[in-house]
Amino acid sequence: MNDTFDYANQKWDKSHKVQEFSLGELVLVSTLNFGNIKGPKKLKYSHVRPFVIVSLHGTNPAQVELSGKLDNKHPTFPVNLIKTYQPAEKELFSLRNPNPLTVPPVVWYSIPEWPSFK
């Protein structure tokens, strides 16, 4: 019986990656246990916005500062439900933030006017 436990522990230790977080780090929170997010399941985000880690309670739970619609949730999550936030590189995704739209002037009877948006 002990050989079986030892084998399982070795297998777990080989495949398990220990996640380390620090205070003030930005993390994404999993929506796995959030029942208040409406809509079809396949369109829901798997993780939501970056939150700041406020405190660490040992090696497993981390407390984050929730805001917005998630204020009513408990702010402590196990580390397997959070992951580090990595912002997108602007060089790779240059089209995500296009330049603001510029509207050319409208010319009526050779008199330039700017369009009015109502």
N, C-alpha and C positions, 0 to 999 in steps of 0.2 A: 504494500500500500504506500509506503514512504517513497519507493522508487517512482511511483506514478505522480505523487505530489512534486518530487524533485524535477521530474521531466516537464511537468506543466509549468513549474516556476522558471525553469531554464528557457522554455519556449516563449513564455510571456516576457521575460527579461530581454530576450533577443529581439522581439518585435515591438516592444513598448518603448516609445520615445517620451522621456520626461519633459514636460513643458515647464519652462521657467519664465515667470513674469516679474516685473518690477513695478514699484509705485510710480504713478504718473504715466504709465505706458498706455497707448491707445489700443483697445481691443474691440473685436466684433463679438456680439452676443448671439448665440444660436436661438432661433425661434421654434425649436423643437417642442417645447412645453407651453408655448404661448397660444392660448385658445381664443384670445380676444381679437386676433387679426382675421378680418373677414375676407371672403373671396375664395376662389378655387384654390385647392391645395397646390396644384402644379405652378400657379403664378405667384405664390408667396416666396418671399426672400428666405433663403436658408439662414442667413445671418443679417443682423440689422446694425446700422450706423456705428461709427467708432465712439466708444465710451472710454472714460479715464478710469484707471484702477485707483481706488481710494485706499484700500487696505488689503492685506493678505492675511488669511487666517490659517497659518500652517502652510503645508505644501499643496493642499487640494483646493479649498475654497478661496475665491477672490471676490471682493466687494467692489462694485463699479458705481459710478454716479449716473443714475438713470435720469432721463429728461423726456419731455414730450408726452406721448400717449402711454409710455411705459412707466410713468411715475407711480402707478398703483402696484407695480410688481415688486417683489422682494429683491433687493439689490445684490444679494450674495449668490454667486453661481459657482458650480464646480469647474475646474479648469478644462474638463473635457467638453464643456459647452461654450467655451470662449476660444478665440484664436486671435493672433496678433494682426493688427491692421497694417497693411502695406499700401500706401497711396500709389496711384497710377502715375507712371512716368509721362510727362508731357510730350517727350519726343516720340514715344511709341503711339500715343493716342492724341495726335495733334488736332484731329477733327472734332473732338468732344467739346471743346470750348471755342467755337468759331468766333470770328470777329463780329462785332455788333452790326446789325443790318443797317445799311445806309440807303436812304431813299433819294433818288435823284429828283431834282426840281421838275415840276410840271410846267410846260410852256403852253400858254394859251394866247393865241394871236401874237406870237413873238414877245409876250410879256412873261418873264419868269415868275412863277408863284410856287410856294411850297404847299404840298397837299395837306389838308386838315383831316386828322383822324378823329372821328366822333364815335 
